[in-house]
Amino acid sequence: MDVNERIKAVLVEHPVVLFMKGTPKYPMCGFSSRAVQALEEAGADYHAVNVLADPEVRAALPHFSNWPTFPQLFIQGELIGGCDVIEDLNSAGELARMVADVASQAHG
């Protein structure tokens, strides 16, 4: 399975995915840390992928998503954006609504 197929498989399997540097418990960059904090505040149930542990994904994802930096948040397989976008959505209360919609679809 090539790297783009692996990325697609993760996005199909998990409705909310954060591709980040490090892990939610041990983020390895400030932007990833802030993205995790915003997701936690929004009550998101998400899957994190540590791109530092997977150099293939780290190299391929910016081309796949057309977004140059990490972290990258995907909801329902669609790129939402990076740290600034995640924080802006969280402050506006939109992030909580988006992840709640996903959770209700998963359970409904």
N, C-alpha and C positions, 0 to 999 in steps of 0.2 A: 504494500500500500504506500503510495507516495505521500509526501508531507501535506500536500493540499487535501488529499483524501482523508488523512488523519485529522486535519483541522476541521473539515466538514463533519466528520464522524463525531467529534467532541461537541460541535455546535448542534448536531441533531440530537445527541444524547442528553444534553443539558440545556434547559431553556435560558439560563443566565450564566454567562461565562466571562470571567475576568482573566485575560492573559496579562501576567504581571511579572516583575522581577522579584523573585523570592516567593514566599508563601504568605497567606494572610497573617499567620502568627509571627513570621519573621520576614517582613518585606525588606528588600535589598535596595530600594531607592525611595526617596521622599514622595515621588509622584504615586508610586504603587501603594505606599503607606496611606496617603491621603485618599486614594480611590477606595481602598479597603474600609477606611473609616467612614466614608460617605455611604458605602453599601451597607455597612453594619447599622448606621444611623437610620437608613431607610428600611431596615428589617429584611434585607434581601437574603434569600436562600440561593446561594450561587456556588458555582464550581470554579476553582482557581487553577490556572495552569502556570507553572513556574517556567518561564522561557529561558531562564539561566540553566535549567537542568535539561533543556531540550534545544540545542543549538540549531537543529533543522527548523523547528517551528519559529525560533527567534529570527532566523534569516528569511523565512518564507512569509510569515504573517504580514509584514508591511506591504508586500506585493499583493497578497491575497485580499487584504482589506482596503488597500490604497490609503493607509494611515501610517505615517513614518515612525511613530514613537510608541513606547509602552508606558503605562498600561493601556489595554484596549478592552472595552466592555462590549459584549454582544448580548442582545436580548432577542430571543426567538430567531437566532441565526443572523440577525442584522446588526451591523456595527452601529453602536450608539456614539462612541467617541472615547477620548482619553480622559485624563485626570480633570482638566478644567471643565469639560462638558459634564462629567459625572458630578463634580461638586456643584456646578450651576443647577443641574437638574435636581440635586438633593436640596439645595437652599430654596428652590421654588416649590418643593413638595412633589415635583413630578416623578422623581426617581421612586419614591415610596409607592405612588400610584401605579407606575409601570411594573414594578416587581410584584405588587399585590395582584394586578391583572394576570400576570404570568402564573402566580400561585393558584389563583382561582380557576384558571383554565386547566392547570395540572390536576387539581382535585375535583373539578367539576366534570 
